[in-house]
Amino acid sequence: MYDWGDLRFFLAAARAGSTLGAARELRVNQTTVARRIAALEEALGARLFDRHQDGYRLSEAGAAILTQAEHVAVEAETLERLVAQRSRQLSGVIRVTTVESVANMMLTPWLSEFMDLYPDIRVDVIVTDLRLDLARGDADIAIRAGYMPKGAGIVVRKLADAPWALYCSKAYAEKRGLPACADVLNDHFAIGSDGEMAKLEPYTWLVETAPRATIRNVCNSLPNVLSAIKAGHGVGPLPCPMGDFDPDLLRCFALPRFQYGYYLVTQEGMKDVPRVKAFNEFIVARATALKHLLEGRPAKN
């Protein structure tokens, strides 16, 4: 098992192109840099650099792990900041708004760890389909799903892509088959949409792609669509993390990319408040670590 601290020396040498340059950056002895890199290579069982008279150059193995090593370093630095912030006894109230599906799928499960880290910070979660005006002070933070939020008075950070796919229940697939492509959807039952949800691209796509599909159930919220699909009422679009990890559902096929994402939005005047910074850093670190879950499983068909 390697010492993750050795990655700092690997990354510094990769940036500087030499152990001398890395030693200057890290303010340690050049021998220490060489020793820590050698220890990492031994632990990984791979040569990470090709040594030349004019410096260190990444080997094929070193180049292959460079991006992942940078991610680990970011996570480690974030963890150190989180621990340091906790020791300062942060306290107060944070108002976070999001839609019900994101609250149930992401925010609420993650809050358990955040509340353990910061027991004196209270998080008020405002679940609504309305886009509260952060610039006006309706909330401090929002977690949005969809297109990148725009406007004055806010700071936006993308957390992950938000792909969608078409799903059906296992019981539905046994009765009517699993639709494997858009061409066969007119022969299936589909979940209809109403209200603001009917304006979402996945649902307009379904209407345009399968105008003759039989609609027996109409929903106006994603949690209700999920329930309708699980009940076997028909096929319907869902965000991939909502559908891929439900044991009762089957993915039919991935939908076109709609340029949707998950975004962390902060009222500009609150971004430097310590409790808000702590919350944002926690959410970014958690989303980075679980990006593969947020973006769903790779398609199998």
C-alpha positions in Angstrom: 0.0 0.0 0.0 1.4 3.4 -1.0 1.6 6.4 1.2 -0.7 9.0 -0.4 1.6 11.7 0.9 4.2 10.5 -1.6 1.9 11.7 -4.4 2.8 15.3 -3.5 6.4 14.6 -4.4 5.4 12.8 -7.6 3.2 15.7 -8.7 5.9 18.3 -7.8 8.5 16.4 -9.8 6.1 16.0 -12.8 5.5 19.8 -12.8 9.1 20.8 -12.3 10.7 18.1 -14.5 13.4 17.4 -11.8 13.8 16.5 -8.2 15.7 19.8 -7.7 12.8 21.8 -8.9 10.4 19.7 -6.8 12.6 20.2 -3.7 12.5 24.0 -4.2 8.7 23.9 -4.6 8.1 21.8 -1.5 10.9 23.4 0.5 12.6 20.0 1.3 15.9 18.3 0.5 16.4 17.0 -3.0 17.3 13.6 -1.6 14.0 13.5 0.2 12.1 14.0 -3.1 14.0 11.2 -4.8 13.5 8.9 -1.8 9.7 9.5 -1.6 9.3 9.0 -5.4 11.3 5.8 -5.2 9.1 4.6 -2.3 6.0 5.3 -4.4 7.3 3.5 -7.4 8.2 0.5 -5.2 4.7 0.5 -3.6 3.0 0.7 -7.0 5.3 -1.7 -8.7 5.9 0.7 -11.6 8.5 3.2 -12.8 6.9 6.6 -12.9 9.8 8.6 -14.3 12.5 8.1 -16.9 15.6 9.6 -15.4 17.8 11.7 -17.8 20.8 13.9 -17.3 18.6 16.9 -17.9 15.8 15.9 -15.5 12.9 13.6 -14.9 10.3 12.8 -17.6 7.1 11.0 -17.0 7.1 7.4 -18.0 4.1 5.8 -19.7 2.9 4.6 -16.2 3.5 8.0 -14.7 1.6 9.8 -17.4 -1.3 7.3 -17.0 -1.8 8.0 -13.3 -1.1 11.8 -13.4 -4.7 12.9 -13.7 -5.9 10.6 -10.9 -3.0 11.7 -8.7 -4.0 15.3 -9.1 -7.6 14.4 -8.1 -6.3 12.6 -4.9 -4.2 15.6 -4.0 -7.2 17.9 -4.4 -9.3 15.6 -2.2 -6.5 15.5 0.5 -6.2 19.3 0.5 -10.0 19.6 0.8 -10.0 17.2 3.7 -7.3 19.1 5.5 -9.3 22.3 5.1 -12.5 20.7 6.4 -10.7 19.4 9.5 -9.1 22.9 10.1 -12.5 24.6 9.7 -14.2 22.3 12.1 -11.6 23.1 14.7 -12.7 26.7 14.5 -16.1 25.8 15.9 -18.1 27.1 12.9 -21.7 27.8 13.7 -24.9 29.4 12.4 -27.6 28.7 9.8 -27.3 27.9 6.1 -30.3 28.0 3.9 -30.0 25.6 0.9 -32.7 25.2 -1.8 -33.1 22.5 -4.4 -35.8 20.3 -6.0 -37.2 17.3 -4.3 -35.4 14.7 -6.5 -31.9 16.3 -5.8 -32.7 16.7 -2.1 -33.6 13.0 -1.8 -30.9 11.7 -4.1 -27.9 13.8 -3.1 -28.3 16.5 -0.4 -30.1 14.7 2.4 -27.9 11.6 2.4 -24.8 13.8 2.3 -25.9 16.0 5.2 -25.3 13.2 7.8 -21.6 13.5 7.4 -21.6 17.2 7.2 -23.6 17.5 10.4 -21.1 15.2 12.1 -18.2 17.4 11.0 -20.0 20.7 11.9 -22.4 20.0 14.8 -23.0 23.7 15.4 -24.1 24.5 11.8 -27.8 24.1 11.1 -28.8 23.5 7.5 -32.3 24.6 6.5 -33.3 22.7 3.4 -35.9 24.5 1.2 -37.4 21.9 -1.2 -39.2 23.6 -4.0 -39.6 23.5 -7.8 -39.5 27.3 -7.8 -36.1 28.8 -8.6 -35.6 31.0 -5.5 -33.7 34.2 -6.2 -30.4 33.8 -4.4 -29.2 37.3 -5.4 -32.3 38.7 -3.6 -31.5 36.7 -0.5 -34.3 34.0 -0.8 -31.6 31.4 0.1 -27.8 31.2 0.6 -27.1 28.2 -1.6 -28.8 26.2 -4.3 -28.1 22.9 -5.8 -29.5 23.0 -9.3 -30.0 20.3 -12.0 -30.4 21.3 -15.6 -28.7 24.0 -17.6 -26.0 26.2 -16.1 -27.6 28.9 -14.0 -26.9 32.5 -15.1 -27.5 35.9 -13.7 -26.0 38.6 -11.5 -25.2 38.2 -7.8 -24.4 34.5 -7.9 -21.3 32.2 -8.1 -21.7 28.9 -9.9 -19.7 25.7 -9.7 -20.4 22.7 -11.8 -20.4 19.5 -9.8 -21.0 16.8 -12.6 -22.8 16.1 -15.8 -26.5 15.1 -15.5 -27.3 12.4 -18.1 -30.7 10.9 -18.5 -31.9 7.6 -19.8 -35.2 5.8 -20.4 -36.3 3.2 -17.8 -38.9 0.6 -17.1 -39.7 -1.8 -14.3 -38.6 -5.5 -14.4 -42.2 -6.5 -14.3 -43.0 -4.2 -17.3 -40.1 -5.7 -19.3 -41.3 -9.3 -18.5 -44.8 -8.4 -19.9 -44.0 -6.1 -22.8 -40.3 -6.5 -23.4 -37.4 -4.0 -22.9 -37.4 -1.3 -25.5 -33.8 -1.1 -26.7 -34.1 1.9 -29.0 -36.3 4.8 -29.8 -37.8 3.2 -32.9 -40.0 0.8 -30.9 -41.4 3.3 -28.4 -44.6 3.8 -30.3 -45.5 0.2 -29.4 -45.1 0.8 -25.7 -46.8 2.4 -22.8 -45.2 5.7 -21.7 -45.4 7.9 -18.6 -46.8 11.3 -19.5 -45.8 14.6 -18.0 -47.6 17.7 -17.0 -46.9 21.2 -15.7 -43.4 22.6 -15.6 -41.9 19.1 -15.9 -43.5 18.7 -19.4 -41.2 21.5 -20.6 -38.0 19.5 -19.7 -36.2 18.2 -22.8 -36.3 14.5 -21.9 -40.1 14.7 -21.8 -40.5 16.8 -25.0 -38.1 14.3 -26.6 -40.3 11.4 -25.6 -43.4 13.2 -27.0 -41.7 14.0 -30.3 -40.1 10.6 -30.6 -43.0 8.4 -29.7 -46.2 10.4 -30.5 -48.3 7.2 -30.8 -47.1 5.6 -27.5 -50.0 4.8 -25.2 -50.1 7.1 -22.1 -52.0 5.7 -19.2 -50.4 7.8 -16.4 -49.4 11.5 -16.3 -47.1 12.9 -13.6 -45.8 16.3 -12.7 -42.8 15.5 -10.5 -39.8 13.2 -10.9 -40.5 11.3 -7.7 -43.9 10.5 -9.0 -42.5 9.4 -12.4 -40.1 7.1 -10.5 -43.1 5.6 -8.6 -45.1 5.2 -11.8 -42.3 3.4 -13.6 -41.7 1.1 -10.6 -45.4 0.3 -10.6 -45.2 -0.9 -14.2 -47.3 1.9 -15.7 -44.9 2.4 -18.6 -41.5 3.6 -19.7 -40.2 7.0 -18.7 -37.1 9.3 -18.6 -35.2 9.7 -15.4 -31.8 11.2 -14.4 -29.3 8.3 -14.5 -28.5 8.3 -10.8 -32.2 8.1 -9.9 -32.8 5.2 -12.3 -29.5 3.2 -12.5 -29.3 2.5 -8.8 -32.9 1.5 -8.1 -33.0 -2.3 -8.0 -36.5 -2.4 -9.4 -35.7 -0.6 -12.6 -34.0 -1.5 -15.8 -32.3 1.0 -18.1 -33.7 0.8 -21.6 -31.2 3.1 -23.3 -29.4 6.4 -22.8 -31.2 9.6 -24.0 -29.5 12.2 -26.1 -27.2 14.6 -24.2 -29.2 17.7 -23.2 -26.2 19.6 -21.8 -27.7 19.2 -18.3 -25.5 19.3 -15.2 -25.6 19.5 -11.4 -24.5 23.0 -10.2 -23.7 24.5 -6.8 -24.9 28.1 -6.8 -24.0 30.5 -4.0 -25.3 34.0 -3.3 -22.2 36.1 -4.1 -22.4 38.1 -0.8 -22.3 34.8 1.2 -19.5 32.9 -0.6 -16.8 34.0 1.8 -18.8 33.4 5.0 -16.9 30.6 6.8 -19.9 28.3 7.4 -20.9 28.7 3.7 -17.4 28.1 2.5 -17.3 24.9 4.7 -20.5 23.7 3.3 -19.5 24.4 -0.3 -16.1 22.7 0.0 -17.8 19.7 1.5 -20.4 19.4 -1.3 -17.7 19.9 -4.0 -15.5 17.2 -2.4 -18.4 14.8 -2.0 -19.6 15.3 -5.6 -16.0 14.8 -6.9 -15.7 11.6 -5.0 -19.1 10.3 -6.1 -19.0 11.7 -9.6 -19.4 8.2 -11.1 -22.6 7.8 -9.2 -24.0 11.2 -10.2 -23.3 10.6 -13.8 -24.8 7.0 -13.7 -23.5 3.7 -14.9 -22.1 3.3 -18.4 -24.7 2.1 -20.8 -24.8 -1.7 -21.3 -26.6 -1.6 -24.7 
